[in-house]
């Protein structure tokens, strides 16, 4: 009985130590969410205005450019998947990977070859374990991405878009990331970066939650034009093509940077939720073990009392027997 009580106390100490760790991780994640939200809010206006500028140039000129013009018969597509470097975030990385698999299957069903680019150790480990090819991967900055990290990720993607398909280039560029909706909700999103879609409806068609079939961006663009949305007028100097060449890397970099920040905020929120759940489970387990330990201690005390009473009775009986003799 004493060994059982010692085992309960050992488990209580172990769970209490784990609870302290999960509580600390919950608080750290909560503090990081606020910083990540501020960074998302600070970068979104630039990305949105840059997209409007690209839309104005694309709709105001007849130049065929990979940034604005879809290939007649797209044969290759690049998919950028953003996951996490660390675990302890519930199903955050698993949901993003599942979204990437669904998009890859859809593109392959359309007859396109898919080149996969991965951000985060979780995604890299997933593809490495299954021995599936990855064009390029990046790790080590998913918790706190910078614009320099976004430029590093965007560089090979831009190069692939600018190359001819016969030379290993791609006709389309897609991105999978997790959008931060609220502290409790983070939604995997898929977005077609290139060729860019213009107008509010086209943006919604290019960017949709996983599992929702997107509308044809070309149809959405035509609908927006019919509704008479007015974009700013620009004069292109020296030419619209050179303006688009200059805007292409900035557009891709800003969108990837915004997606990295969204993913970071989502990861911290998922970590906070998972650690809070772990802390609550630890508290419940401690209460359960404490009740079991109290029961074991009471049983031990009862047994000791019974042994004392039994011993005293035996001595009394022995003394009475001796007196009779």
ZIRA-V312058 format. One record per residue. RES is the residue in one letter. SS is DSSP state (A for helix, B for strand, O for the rest). PSI is psi in whole degrees, -180 to 180 (999 if undefined). BURIAL is + if it has 16 or more other ideal C-beta (glycine too) atoms within 10 Angstrom, else -. Layout:
res ss psi burial
RES SS PSI BURIAL
RES SS PSI BURIAL
This chain:
res ss psi burial
X O -40 -
X A -36 -
X A -38 -
X A -41 -
X A -41 +
X A -37 -
X A -42 -
X A -45 +
X A -38 -
X A -43 -
X A -37 -
X A -43 +
X A -41 -
X A -46 -
X A -36 +
X A -42 -
X A -41 -
X A -40 +
X A -40 +
X A -39 -
X A -48 -
X A -36 +
X A -42 +
X A -42 -
X A -36 +
X A -44 +
X A -39 -
X A -46 -
X A -39 +
X A -39 +
X A -33 -
X A -28 +
X A -44 +
X A -45 -
X A -43 -
X A -39 +
X A -42 +
X A -40 -
X A -38 +
X A -45 +
X A -32 -
X A -30 -
X A -22 +
X A -44 -
X A -40 -
X A -46 -
X A -40 +
X A -44 -
X A -36 -
X A -38 +
X A -40 +
X A -37 -
X A -43 +
X A -40 +
X A -42 +
X A -42 -
X A -43 +
X A -40 +
X A -18 +
X O 5 -
X O 163 +
X O 20 -
X O 133 +
X O 114 -
X O 142 +
X O -21 +
X O -30 +
X O -14 +
X O 125 -
X O 145 +
X O 147 -
X O -42 -
X O 82 -
X O 131 +
X O -26 -
X B 146 +
X B 146 +
X B 137 +
X B 121 +
X B 118 +
X B 125 +
X B 115 +
X O -161 +
X O 157 +
X O -25 +
X O 162 -
X O -146 -
X O 36 -
X O 30 +
X O -134 +
X O 22 -
X A -60 +
X A -37 +
X A -39 -
X A -40 +
X A -42 +
X A -41 +
X A -40 -
X A -41 +
X A -39 +
X A -40 -
X A -43 -
X A -42 +
X A -43 +
X A -38 -
X A -44 +
X A -40 +
X A -34 -
X A -26 -
X O 2 -
X O 21 -
X O 143 +
X B 141 -
X B 126 +
X B 126 +
X B 131 +
X B 134 +
X B 136 +
X B 127 +
X O 141 +
X A -32 +
X A -43 +
X A -41 +
X A -44 +
X A -37 -
X A -48 +
X A -34 +
X A -40 -
X A -35 -
X O 4 -
X O 45 -
X O 141 -
X O 143 -
X O 127 -
X O -50 +
X B 157 +
X B 155 +
X B 140 +
X O 165 +
X O -2 -
X O 11 +
X O -27 +
X O -31 +
X O 71 -
X O 150 +
X O 171 -
X A -31 -
X A -38 -
X A -41 +
X A -40 +
X A -38 +
X A -42 -
X A -40 +
X A -29 +
X A -55 -
X A -28 +
X A -43 +
X A -41 +
X A -40 -
X A -37 +
X A -37 +
X A -18 -
X O 157 -
X O 151 -
X A -36 -
X A -24 -
X A 15 -
X O 8 -
X O 177 +
X O 154 +
X O -23 +
X B 153 +
X B 120 +
X B 155 +
X B 138 +
X B 123 +
X B 175 +
X B 121 +
X B 134 +
X B 111 +
X O -48 -
X O -179 -
X O -29 -
X O -14 -
X O 124 -
X B 124 +
X B 125 +
X B 133 +
X B 149 +
X B 135 +
X B 135 +
X B 112 +
X B -45 +
X B 140 +
X O 145 +
X O 149 +
X O 142 +
X O 147 +
X O 160 +
X A -45 -
X A -37 +
X A -37 +
X A -41 +
X A -32 -
X A -39 +
X A -28 +
X B 114 +
X B 153 -
X B 153 -
X O 137 +
X O -12 -
X O 116 -
X O 126 -
X O 151 +
X O 155 +
X O 119 -
X A -34 +
X A -42 -
X A -40 -
X A -38 +
X A -42 +
X A -39 -
X A -41 +
X A -40 +
X A -40 -
X A -30 -
X O -6 -
X O 31 -
X O 131 -
X O 124 -
X O 157 +
X O 149 -
X O 134 -
X O 149 -
X O 128 -
X O 125 -
X O 121 -
X O -26 -
X O 160 -
X A -36 +
X A -43 -
X A -33 -
X A -44 +
X A -37 +
X A -38 -
X A -33 -
X A -25 +
X A -56 +
X A -37 +
X A -39 +
X A -49 +
X A -44 +
X A -44 +
X A -39 +
X A -40 +
X A -40 +
X A -44 +
X A -40 +
X A -39 +
X A -41 +
X A -41 +
X A -44 +
X A -39 +
X A -45 +
X A -40 +
X A -40 +
X A -44 +
X A -39 +
X A -41 +
X A -39 +
X A -44 +
X A -45 +
X A -42 +
X A -40 +
X A -33 +
X A -42 +
X A -41 -
X A -40 +
X A -44 +
X A -40 -
X A -38 -
X A -42 +
X A -42 -
X A -40 -
X A -39 +
X A -44 +
X A -41 -
X A -44 -
X A -36 +
X A -42 -
X A -42 -
X A -39 +
X A -41 +
X A -41 -
X A -43 -
X A -40 +
X A -41 +
X A -39 -
X A -39 -
X A -43 -
X A -43 -
X A -41 -
X A -43 -
X A -41 -
X A -43 -
X A -41 -
X A -40 -
X A -46 -
X A -42 -
X A -41 -
X A -41 -
X A -40 -
X A -41 -
X A -42 -
X A -40 -
X A -42 -
X A -39 -
X A -40 -
X A -41 -
X A -40 -
X A -41 -
X A -34 -
X A -37 -
X A -34 -
X O 999 -
